[in-house]
Amino acid sequence: MSRTGGEPPPLPTVCRTALWTARMRADESRAASPCVVDPWAAEFVAAAGPQDPPPGGPEARSFLHDGVAVRSRYFDDYLLEAVAGGCSQAVLLGAGLDARAFRLPWPRPVDVFEVDLPDLLDFKNRVVGARAPAAARRITVAADLRDAWADALIAAGFDPARRTAWLCEGTLVYLEPDQADAVVRTMAAHSPPGSEVGAETMTSQDGLGCLRSCRDTLSAGGASWRWAPRDPAAWWAERGWRMTVPDPASLPYAAERMAPYLPMLRQAGDAGGWLLTGTRCGPGPAAPPA
Ligand SMILES: C[S@@+](CC[C@H](N)C(=O)[O-])C[C@H]1O[C@@H](n2cnc3c(N)ncnc32)[C@H](O)[C@@H]1O
């Protein structure tokens, strides 16, 4: 896309992935029976100006659109239940253009920490301006999850003694396996019992042919998909989290949406574990080295 003078530089590819998921939520919000209605998504997309569409062909785009719609609803429900159940702070790791601080009907006051790279949060905060959520307190934390991000989180007001609802939605896949390991151990080390987590894992990315060109385009931009444990529930358990893995076909809003893709997923040898939620189980792992 050509730029005129005075515009901020384009977002790096790994941050533009957040614009693509926002665009999918904006489209979903206009659907006849949407899984999620996110009025902020269209605002972010408009503010970004003309952009290349998400990479990949039509099959990949419809798969990713339906996947983002289902996962958004799944994690909306997870966060609302976790907060209703006693978590008084939520930490969105790789929050991107997540507008849940604004758009969710939080059952009680909650601190929502949005952790992401500085470029992404600069863009987001330009769009959000001074607007404040009704029921949440929104705190942005510019940090790189490959570094010592917990220090920045605590400096921003996060309290490791309070029960927390963590969310890793579309994020860990961009980290190397050892970096994802450190992130999840750090979460565990800062979570009292009763804390919860929601996470997404792309177990079958190698086998999904329709995603190949999408993956190649991301890699060319330095945003490779790097982390894909074969048994996500076991992987999380080793790091202090007891996970539940729903069958997406059993979720009422997901069954019809995901049905067209089940043959492709089965053929790819999908080990399951795309969307997970779980709780902190102790005593768990030691924190990773600082
Ligand atoms: C696919 S987007 C998902 C955004 C949001 N969670 C959603 O579902 O719409 C991935 C996000 O992870 C962020 N991200 C990737 N690598 C990161 C890192 N090393 N540190 C912090 N954020 C990172 C990107 O900037 C981007 O906002």
The ligand as an ORCA input file, in Angstrom:
! r2SCAN-3c Opt
* xyz 0 1
  C      -3.110    -13.047     15.718
  S      -2.908    -11.630     16.733
  C      -4.097    -12.002     17.992
  C      -4.595    -10.756     18.646
  C      -5.795    -10.969     19.588
  N      -5.447    -11.828     20.706
  C      -6.962    -11.526     18.800
  O      -7.266    -12.713     18.956
  O      -7.528    -10.787     18.025
  C      -1.340    -11.952     17.554
  C      -0.954    -10.820     18.521
  O       0.188    -11.256     19.265
  C       1.078    -10.163     19.377
  N       2.428    -10.685     19.565
  C       3.110    -11.532     18.764
  N       4.353    -11.738     19.235
  C       4.440    -11.021     20.392
  C       5.472    -10.825     21.340
  N       6.675    -11.398     21.202
  N       5.224    -10.022     22.403
  C       4.024     -9.419     22.554
  N       2.993     -9.568     21.678
  C       3.214    -10.348     20.607
  C       0.933     -9.431     18.051
  O       1.405     -8.092     18.109
  C      -0.571     -9.532     17.827
  O      -1.259     -8.449     18.397
*
